Amino acid sequence: MTALALLIAAVALLAAGTALALVCRVRRGQGELQRTIHDRALALDRRCDALERGLDRLAVEQRLDHLAALVGHARRRGLLTDAAAGELEGYVLGLRRESRAP
C-alpha cells in the first residue's frame, strides 16, 4: 500500500510540475504576443501619422492650385486688374513656398 501511495504521490508531483511548466510557457508566450501586438500597433500608428501628414500636404497643395486658378480666371474675365492679380499670385507663391518648408 505504501508503494502504491508513493507511486501516486510521485505521479501527482510529476503532473503538478508539468502543469506548472506549461503555465509558465503560456505566460511567457502571452507576454511575447502582447509585445508583438504592441510593436505592430505602434508601427501602424506611425504609418497612419505619415499618411495623414501626406494627405494634409496634398490638401494644402490642392487649395493653393485652386486659388491660383481662381486668380487667373478672375484676371482673364477682367474682374481683377493685372496689378492686383500679380500681387495675389505673389501671395500664392509665397504660401506655396511656406507649405513646402519642413
C-alpha positions in Angstrom: 0.0 0.0 0.0 2.8 2.4 0.8 4.5 1.7 -2.6 1.2 2.5 -4.3 0.8 5.7 -2.2 4.4 6.7 -3.1 3.7 6.0 -6.8 0.5 8.0 -6.7 2.4 10.9 -4.9 5.2 10.7 -7.5 2.7 10.8 -10.4 0.9 13.7 -8.7 4.2 15.7 -8.3 5.1 15.0 -11.9 1.7 16.1 -13.1 1.9 19.3 -11.0 5.4 20.0 -12.2 4.3 19.5 -15.8 1.3 21.7 -15.3 3.5 24.4 -13.7 5.9 24.3 -16.6 3.0 24.6 -19.1 1.6 27.6 -17.2 5.0 29.3 -17.3 5.3 28.7 -21.0 1.8 30.0 -21.6 2.5 33.2 -19.6 5.8 33.7 -21.4 4.0 33.2 -24.8 1.3 35.7 -23.8 3.9 38.3 -22.8 5.7 37.8 -26.2 2.4 38.1 -28.0 1.5 41.2 -26.1 4.8 42.8 -27.0 4.5 41.8 -30.7 0.9 43.2 -30.8 2.1 46.5 -29.2 5.0 46.9 -31.5 2.9 46.3 -34.6 0.2 48.7 -33.4 2.8 51.3 -32.8 4.3 50.8 -36.3 0.8 51.1 -37.8 0.2 54.2 -35.8 3.4 55.7 -37.2 2.4 54.8 -40.7 -1.0 56.3 -40.3 0.6 59.5 -39.0 2.9 59.7 -42.0 -0.1 59.1 -44.4 -2.1 61.8 -42.6 0.8 64.3 -43.0 1.0 63.4 -46.7 -2.7 63.9 -47.1 -2.6 67.3 -45.3 0.2 68.5 -47.6 -1.8 67.3 -50.6 -4.9 69.2 -49.4 -2.9 72.4 -49.0 -1.4 72.0 -52.4 -4.8 71.4 -54.0 -6.2 74.5 -52.2 -3.3 76.6 -53.4 -3.7 75.3 -57.0 -7.4 76.2 -56.8 -6.6 79.7 -55.5 -4.1 80.2 -58.3 -6.6 79.1 -60.9 -9.2 81.5 -59.4 -6.8 84.4 -59.6 -6.0 83.5 -63.3 -9.7 83.1 -64.1 -10.6 86.5 -62.5 -7.7 88.2 -64.4 -8.9 86.7 -67.7 -12.5 87.8 -67.1 -11.4 91.3 -66.2 -12.5 91.0 -62.6 -9.0 91.8 -61.3 -6.5 94.3 -62.6 -3.1 92.9 -63.7 -1.5 94.6 -60.7 -4.0 93.0 -58.2 -3.8 89.6 -59.9 0.1 89.8 -59.8 0.0 90.7 -56.1 -2.3 87.8 -55.4 -0.2 85.4 -57.4 2.8 86.5 -55.4 1.0 85.7 -52.2 0.0 82.3 -53.6 3.7 81.6 -54.5 4.8 82.6 -51.0 2.2 80.4 -49.4 3.4 77.5 -51.7 7.0 78.0 -50.5 5.9 78.1 -46.9 3.8 74.9 -47.3 6.8 73.1 -48.7 9.2 74.2 -45.9 9.9 71.4 -43.3 
